[in-house]
């Protein structure tokens, strides 16, 4: 009899789990909003049951806990898998209660609280920025004024959402005015340096697969991610080895058990300075890009870990250089066309999409939600990948005047 897995959440970038489940012959119970669940059930035969999430609660951790618990009790699955950050706690609670493989409730709680991450990294002696957790932003005025530039972060939002660099006293005063009502925040020293992420699969606390990704962002003040270069350890093997060691050290620090995780960091001299960790798959089509780069379906490997199967290293193949790139507006306006009929057909672009419809007001991105479109890339060498990213970055959408 085929194994059953409960998948919590299935946004478009997580549909790779459903495609992999069909290939592996897995039965899937899906926790999603009613409309999304109905659509996915029509597209994927592997979905055998669903539990509905109230759309009004879908942006909260606790909105996913009860539907997940109900579906797990009904299906008694072999595994439970959280697809994104808002699902991590619901997944870990179900895994813990039913003794199923997963990152562990401890690691999940740390993943959802950036201040707890700072505590764990300090206890483990890992390099990280100076930081201060405050009940409201104004409480950090004295500390921040002595250290400008600084970075302000929410405690539990995913990725770069709400992350802001503040470089002057005037910018600090403006940030306090705008963000005082947000409550608890983390204020950190700003670390100059190239940004990377390390992605890893962990089984029973030990890293069994690691990958290094180089990032291209907008820079200050918002650091919106514009491109990812997967398999970067092939370009910089020394950094790749250091990142693998960091990944295991972070897994130890947060008591990670089994599953997928990633660590974002910047380089400062010889130090790899940790920005954050998460115990779920990275976004921005990085899973698809890594699957191309290594010739293995990483969605399928994560599903296998979730149902208790051992990780099986893929055979060595001719390396591919893959990544993802995002189209953004360079000025305010109303979108007429993203020009996708041209760039989506370029050599090296294997899949693409446009997220903003014509008629949408757009502008230079302040968050990942402001990006207009994306492209998944596959190139034979790193130089070709870099050229393709530069070419895509030069695309300008057509805006109404």
C-alpha positions as CSV (number, residue, x, y, z in Angstrom):
1,X,0.0,0.0,0.0
2,X,1.3,3.5,-0.9
3,X,2.4,5.9,1.8
4,X,0.3,8.8,2.8
5,X,1.6,12.3,3.6
6,X,-0.3,15.4,4.9
7,X,0.9,18.5,3.1
8,X,0.3,21.8,4.9
9,X,-0.2,24.5,2.4
10,X,0.4,24.4,-1.3
11,X,1.1,27.8,-2.8
12,X,2.3,27.7,-6.5
13,X,5.9,27.4,-5.5
14,X,5.1,24.4,-3.4
15,X,3.3,22.5,-6.1
16,X,6.5,20.7,-6.8
17,X,5.6,18.5,-3.7
18,X,2.4,17.5,-5.5
19,X,4.2,16.7,-8.8
20,X,6.7,14.6,-6.8
21,X,4.0,12.8,-4.9
22,X,2.3,11.8,-8.1
23,X,5.7,10.5,-9.4
24,X,6.4,8.6,-6.2
25,X,2.9,7.2,-5.9
26,X,2.1,8.9,-2.6
27,X,-1.3,9.7,-1.3
28,X,-1.7,13.3,-0.2
29,X,-4.0,14.9,2.4
30,X,-3.9,18.6,1.8
31,X,-4.5,21.4,4.3
32,X,-5.5,24.6,2.4
33,X,-8.2,27.2,1.9
34,X,-11.3,25.8,0.3
35,X,-10.8,27.4,-3.1
36,X,-7.2,26.5,-3.4
37,X,-7.8,22.9,-2.2
38,X,-10.6,22.5,-4.8
39,X,-8.4,23.7,-7.6
40,X,-5.5,21.5,-6.6
41,X,-7.7,18.4,-6.1
42,X,-8.8,18.9,-9.7
43,X,-5.3,19.1,-11.0
44,X,-3.5,16.4,-9.0
45,X,-4.9,12.9,-8.6
46,X,-2.6,12.2,-5.6
47,X,-4.8,14.5,-3.4
48,X,-7.1,12.1,-1.7
49,X,-8.5,14.3,1.1
50,X,-8.5,17.9,2.3
51,X,-9.0,20.0,5.4
52,X,-10.1,23.6,4.9
53,X,-8.4,26.7,6.4
54,X,-10.4,29.8,7.1
55,X,-9.0,32.5,4.7
56,X,-9.3,35.1,7.4
57,X,-6.9,33.0,9.6
58,X,-4.5,31.8,6.8
59,X,-1.9,34.4,7.7
60,X,-1.6,33.2,11.3
61,X,0.2,30.2,12.7
62,X,-2.8,29.1,14.7
63,X,-5.1,29.2,11.7
64,X,-3.4,26.0,10.4
65,X,-3.1,24.0,13.6
66,X,-6.7,22.7,14.0
67,X,-7.3,21.8,10.3
68,X,-3.9,19.9,10.3
69,X,-4.7,18.1,13.5
70,X,-8.2,17.0,12.1
71,X,-6.8,15.7,8.8
72,X,-3.9,13.9,10.5
73,X,-6.3,12.2,12.9
74,X,-8.5,11.2,10.0
75,X,-5.8,9.9,7.6
76,X,-3.2,8.6,10.1
77,X,-0.5,9.4,7.6
78,X,3.1,8.2,7.3
79,X,4.3,11.8,7.3
80,X,3.4,15.4,7.7
81,X,5.1,18.2,5.8
82,X,4.9,22.0,6.2
83,X,5.4,23.8,2.9
84,X,6.2,27.3,4.1
85,X,7.0,29.4,7.2
86,X,3.4,30.0,8.4
87,X,2.9,26.2,8.4
88,X,6.0,25.2,10.4
89,X,4.4,25.1,13.9
90,X,1.3,23.3,12.8
91,X,3.5,20.6,11.1
92,X,5.8,20.2,14.1
93,X,2.9,19.9,16.5
94,X,1.3,17.1,14.5
95,X,4.7,15.4,13.9
96,X,5.4,15.5,17.7
97,X,2.0,14.2,18.7
98,X,1.9,11.3,16.3
99,X,5.7,10.5,16.5
100,X,6.3,11.3,12.8
101,X,9.6,12.5,11.3
102,X,10.2,16.2,11.3
103,X,12.4,19.1,12.4
104,X,11.2,18.8,16.0
105,X,9.0,21.3,17.9
106,X,12.1,23.0,19.4
107,X,13.6,23.7,16.0
108,X,10.2,24.8,14.6
109,X,9.7,27.3,17.4
110,X,13.2,28.7,16.9
111,X,12.5,29.0,13.1
112,X,9.4,31.2,13.9
113,X,11.2,33.6,16.3
114,X,14.3,35.5,15.1
115,X,15.1,36.6,18.6
116,X,15.2,33.0,19.8
117,X,17.6,32.3,16.8
118,X,20.0,35.0,18.1
119,X,19.9,33.3,21.6
120,X,20.7,29.9,20.2
121,X,23.5,31.1,17.9
122,X,25.1,33.0,20.8
123,X,25.0,29.9,23.0
124,X,26.7,27.9,20.2
125,X,29.4,30.6,19.6
126,X,28.3,31.2,16.0
127,X,29.0,34.5,14.2
128,X,26.0,36.8,14.1
129,X,25.3,40.5,14.2
130,X,25.1,42.5,17.4
131,X,21.4,42.8,18.2
132,X,18.7,44.0,20.6
133,X,15.2,42.8,21.0
134,X,12.8,45.6,22.1
135,X,9.1,45.9,23.0
136,X,8.8,48.8,20.6
137,X,11.2,50.5,18.2
138,X,11.7,53.7,20.1
139,X,13.2,51.7,23.0
140,X,16.2,51.0,20.8
141,X,16.9,54.6,20.0
142,X,20.0,55.0,22.1
143,X,21.5,51.6,21.2
144,X,20.8,52.1,17.5
145,X,22.1,55.7,17.4
146,X,25.5,54.5,18.5
147,X,25.6,51.8,15.8
148,X,24.1,53.3,12.6
149,X,23.5,51.8,10.1
150,X,21.3,49.2,11.7
151,X,18.7,46.7,10.4
152,X,15.2,46.4,11.8
153,X,13.4,43.0,11.6
154,X,10.1,41.6,12.7
155,X,10.4,38.5,14.9
156,X,8.3,36.1,12.9
157,X,7.8,37.1,9.3
158,X,9.3,35.1,6.5
159,X,12.3,36.1,4.4
160,X,12.9,39.8,3.9
161,X,9.4,40.9,4.7
162,X,9.6,43.9,7.0
163,X,13.4,43.9,7.0
164,X,14.7,47.5,6.7
165,X,18.2,49.1,6.8
166,X,18.3,52.5,8.6
167,X,21.4,54.6,7.9
168,X,20.9,58.0,9.5
169,X,19.3,59.6,12.6
170,X,16.6,61.1,10.3
171,X,15.8,57.7,8.8
172,X,15.6,56.3,12.4
173,X,13.1,58.9,13.4
174,X,11.0,58.2,10.4
175,X,11.1,54.4,11.1
176,X,10.0,55.0,14.7
177,X,7.1,57.0,13.4
178,X,6.1,54.4,10.9
179,X,6.8,51.2,12.9
180,X,6.2,52.1,16.6
181,X,2.9,50.3,16.6
182,X,4.4,47.0,15.4
183,X,5.4,46.0,18.9
184,X,8.3,43.7,19.5
185,X,11.1,44.0,16.9
186,X,14.7,43.0,16.5
187,X,17.3,45.7,15.8
188,X,20.7,44.5,14.5
189,X,24.0,45.9,13.4
190,X,24.2,46.1,9.6
191,X,26.7,43.6,8.1
192,X,28.3,44.5,4.8
193,X,29.1,41.6,2.6
194,X,27.8,39.3,-0.1
195,X,24.6,37.5,0.8
196,X,24.3,33.7,0.5
197,X,22.0,30.9,1.6
198,X,22.9,27.3,2.5
199,X,20.2,24.8,1.9
200,X,20.4,21.3,3.5
201,X,18.6,18.1,4.1
202,X,18.9,16.6,7.6
203,X,18.2,13.1,8.8
204,X,18.3,12.4,12.5
205,X,20.3,15.5,13.2
206,X,23.0,14.9,10.5
207,X,23.2,16.9,7.3
208,X,23.0,14.5,4.3
209,X,22.9,17.0,1.5
210,X,24.1,20.6,1.3
211,X,23.9,23.3,-1.3
212,X,25.2,26.9,-1.5
213,X,23.2,29.7,-3.2
214,X,24.5,33.2,-4.1
215,X,22.0,36.0,-3.9
216,X,21.5,39.2,-5.7
217,X,19.3,41.8,-3.9
218,X,18.3,45.4,-4.3
219,X,20.5,46.4,-1.3
220,X,19.5,49.0,1.2
221,X,17.0,49.7,2.6
222,X,14.8,46.7,1.7
223,X,17.1,43.9,0.4
224,X,14.5,42.5,-2.0
225,X,15.9,39.3,-3.7
226,X,16.3,39.7,-7.4
227,X,18.2,36.5,-8.4
228,X,19.6,33.3,-7.0
229,X,22.6,31.3,-8.3
230,X,22.2,27.7,-7.2
231,X,25.1,25.2,-6.7
232,X,27.5,28.1,-6.0
233,X,29.9,25.7,-4.2
234,X,31.0,24.5,-7.6
235,X,32.2,28.1,-8.3
236,X,33.7,28.6,-4.8
237,X,34.5,25.2,-3.2
238,X,36.2,26.7,-0.1
239,X,33.1,28.7,0.7
240,X,31.0,25.7,0.0
241,X,32.9,23.6,2.6
242,X,32.6,26.4,5.2
243,X,28.8,26.7,4.5
244,X,28.4,23.0,4.9
245,X,30.1,23.2,8.3
246,X,28.0,26.2,9.3
247,X,24.8,24.3,8.2
248,X,25.6,21.4,10.6
249,X,26.5,23.8,13.4
250,X,23.2,25.6,13.0
251,X,21.3,22.3,12.9
252,X,23.0,21.3,16.1
253,X,22.3,24.7,17.7
254,X,18.5,24.6,17.0
255,X,18.3,20.8,17.6
256,X,17.1,20.1,14.1
257,X,16.0,16.5,13.6
258,X,14.8,15.6,10.1
259,X,13.7,17.6,7.1
260,X,14.8,20.5,5.0
261,X,16.3,23.8,6.3
262,X,18.2,26.8,5.1
263,X,20.5,29.3,6.6
264,X,21.0,32.8,5.2
265,X,24.3,34.5,5.9
266,X,26.7,37.2,4.8
267,X,30.5,37.0,4.5
268,X,32.6,39.4,6.7
269,X,36.2,38.6,6.3
270,X,36.6,34.9,7.1
271,X,33.4,34.9,9.1
272,X,30.0,33.6,7.9
273,X,27.7,35.9,9.8
274,X,24.2,34.3,10.2
275,X,21.2,36.3,9.2
276,X,18.5,33.7,9.9
277,X,17.5,30.1,9.8
278,X,14.2,28.4,8.7
279,X,13.2,24.7,8.9
280,X,11.3,24.6,5.6
281,X,12.0,24.8,1.9
282,X,13.3,28.1,0.5
283,X,11.0,30.1,-1.8
284,X,11.8,32.0,-5.0
285,X,11.8,28.8,-7.1
286,X,15.1,27.8,-5.4
287,X,13.9,24.2,-5.0
288,X,13.3,23.9,-8.7
289,X,16.7,25.5,-9.5
290,X,18.6,23.2,-7.2
291,X,16.8,20.2,-8.7
292,X,18.1,21.2,-12.1
293,X,21.6,21.9,-10.8
294,X,22.0,18.5,-9.1
295,X,19.8,16.4,-11.4
296,X,17.6,15.3,-8.5
297,X,14.0,16.1,-7.5
298,X,14.5,17.8,-4.2
299,X,10.8,18.0,-3.6
300,X,10.7,14.2,-3.8
301,X,13.7,13.8,-1.5
302,X,12.0,16.0,1.1
303,X,8.8,13.9,0.8
304,X,10.9,10.8,1.3
305,X,12.4,12.1,4.5
306,X,8.9,13.1,5.7
307,X,7.6,9.6,5.4
308,X,10.7,8.0,7.0
309,X,12.6,6.9,4.0
310,X,16.4,7.2,3.9
311,X,18.1,9.9,1.7
312,X,19.8,8.4,-1.3
313,X,22.5,10.5,-2.9
314,X,22.0,11.1,-6.6
315,X,24.7,9.8,-9.0
316,X,27.2,12.4,-10.2
317,X,25.9,14.0,-13.4
318,X,27.3,16.6,-15.8
319,X,26.8,19.8,-13.7
320,X,24.2,22.3,-14.6
321,X,24.2,25.9,-13.5
322,X,20.7,27.0,-12.5
323,X,19.0,29.8,-10.7
324,X,16.0,32.1,-10.6
325,X,15.6,35.7,-11.6
326,X,12.9,38.3,-11.0
327,X,11.6,41.1,-13.1
328,X,10.9,44.4,-11.3
329,X,9.8,47.9,-12.2
330,X,12.5,50.6,-12.2
331,X,10.0,53.5,-11.7
332,X,6.4,54.1,-10.6
333,X,3.7,53.6,-13.1
334,X,0.8,51.4,-14.3
335,X,1.8,48.0,-15.8
336,X,0.9,47.6,-19.5
337,X,3.1,44.6,-20.2
338,X,6.0,42.6,-18.6
339,X,7.3,41.7,-22.0
340,X,7.2,38.0,-21.2
341,X,6.4,37.0,-24.8
342,X,10.0,38.0,-25.6
343,X,12.2,37.0,-22.6
344,X,10.3,33.8,-21.7
345,X,11.5,32.3,-25.0
346,X,15.2,33.2,-24.5
347,X,17.6,30.2,-24.4
348,X,18.3,29.2,-20.8
349,X,14.8,30.2,-19.6
350,X,13.1,26.9,-18.8
351,X,10.0,28.1,-17.0
352,X,8.6,31.6,-16.2
353,X,5.6,33.4,-15.0
354,X,4.1,36.9,-14.5
355,X,2.6,37.7,-11.1
356,X,1.3,41.3,-11.9
357,X,-1.6,41.8,-14.2
358,X,-1.8,44.7,-16.7
359,X,-3.4,47.7,-15.1
360,X,-1.7,47.1,-11.7
361,X,0.1,50.1,-10.2
362,X,3.8,49.2,-9.8
363,X,7.1,50.7,-8.7
364,X,10.6,49.8,-7.5
365,X,10.2,46.9,-5.1
366,X,10.0,47.4,-1.4
367,X,9.2,43.7,-0.8
368,X,9.1,40.4,-2.7
369,X,5.4,41.0,-3.3
370,X,6.3,43.9,-5.6
371,X,8.2,41.8,-8.1
372,X,6.4,41.5,-11.4
373,X,7.6,38.2,-12.9
374,X,10.1,35.4,-12.6
375,X,12.2,33.0,-14.7
376,X,13.8,29.6,-13.8
377,X,17.1,29.3,-15.5
378,X,19.3,26.4,-16.7
379,X,22.8,27.0,-18.2
380,X,25.8,24.9,-19.0
381,X,28.3,27.0,-17.2
382,X,28.4,29.8,-14.5
383,X,29.4,32.5,-17.0
384,X,26.4,31.8,-19.2
385,X,24.1,31.9,-16.1
386,X,25.6,35.3,-15.0
387,X,25.1,36.7,-18.5
388,X,21.5,35.5,-18.7
389,X,20.7,37.1,-15.3
390,X,22.2,40.4,-16.4
391,X,20.2,40.2,-19.6
392,X,17.0,39.6,-17.7
393,X,17.8,42.3,-15.2
394,X,18.0,44.8,-18.1
395,X,14.4,44.1,-19.1
396,X,12.1,47.0,-18.4
397,X,8.4,46.4,-18.2
398,X,6.1,48.7,-20.4
399,X,4.4,51.2,-18.1
400,X,1.6,53.6,-18.9
401,X,2.7,57.2,-18.8
